[in-house]
Amino acid sequence: MKVSIESDRCIASGGCVFACPEVFDQDDDGIVVLLDPTPGEELRQQVMDAIDACPAAVITVE
């Protein structure tokens, strides 16, 4: 699994961090930071939950 973000479109809601803190964090301005662009399959559901939690739709998975 490969995770990508468009941080320039992030609105700093933080839903991704709550859904999957192993993969996502926020900088001092609240903008999403990708901690692990290639998480293991055991985190797939949490990453999908993060995608669902993102109101700006800035997270994609390949």
PLY file of the C-alpha trace (Angstrom):
ply
format ascii 1.0
element vertex 62
property float x
property float y
property float z
element edge 61
property int vertex1
property int vertex2
end_header
0.00 0.00 0.00
1.27 3.47 -0.89
-0.26 6.52 0.79
-0.06 10.02 -0.67
-1.24 13.37 0.63
-1.85 16.78 -0.89
-0.80 18.83 2.11
-1.39 22.14 0.31
-5.15 21.34 0.31
-5.28 20.20 3.96
-7.71 22.14 6.18
-6.22 20.85 9.46
-9.24 18.94 10.74
-7.08 16.25 12.37
-9.39 13.35 11.59
-6.60 11.43 9.88
-4.42 11.58 12.98
-7.20 10.27 15.20
-7.95 7.47 12.73
-4.36 6.37 12.12
-1.63 8.04 14.21
0.92 5.48 12.99
0.73 7.00 9.50
-0.43 10.61 9.96
0.55 13.53 12.16
0.07 17.30 12.08
2.63 20.08 11.98
2.49 23.18 14.21
-0.16 24.70 11.91
-2.30 21.56 11.98
-1.42 20.53 8.42
-1.16 16.81 7.77
2.28 15.20 7.82
2.79 11.72 6.36
4.84 9.65 8.79
4.82 6.41 6.78
4.09 6.48 3.03
4.20 2.68 2.79
2.41 1.26 5.85
1.81 -2.44 6.20
-1.44 -4.11 5.24
-2.36 -4.42 8.92
-3.01 -0.66 8.87
-5.18 -0.64 5.74
-8.48 -0.26 7.60
-7.15 2.60 9.73
-5.82 4.37 6.62
-9.20 3.92 4.93
-10.83 5.36 8.05
-8.47 8.34 7.79
-9.53 8.85 4.17
-13.17 8.81 5.25
-12.43 11.26 8.07
-10.76 13.82 5.80
-13.25 16.54 4.77
-10.79 17.96 2.22
-10.12 14.57 0.55
-6.34 15.04 0.50
-5.38 11.39 1.15
-5.05 8.76 -1.57
-3.98 5.11 -1.52
-2.52 3.00 -4.31
0 1
1 2
2 3
3 4
4 5
5 6
6 7
7 8
8 9
9 10
10 11
11 12
12 13
13 14
14 15
15 16
16 17
17 18
18 19
19 20
20 21
21 22
22 23
23 24
24 25
25 26
26 27
27 28
28 29
29 30
30 31
31 32
32 33
33 34
34 35
35 36
36 37
37 38
38 39
39 40
40 41
41 42
42 43
43 44
44 45
45 46
46 47
47 48
48 49
49 50
50 51
51 52
52 53
53 54
54 55
55 56
56 57
57 58
58 59
59 60
60 61
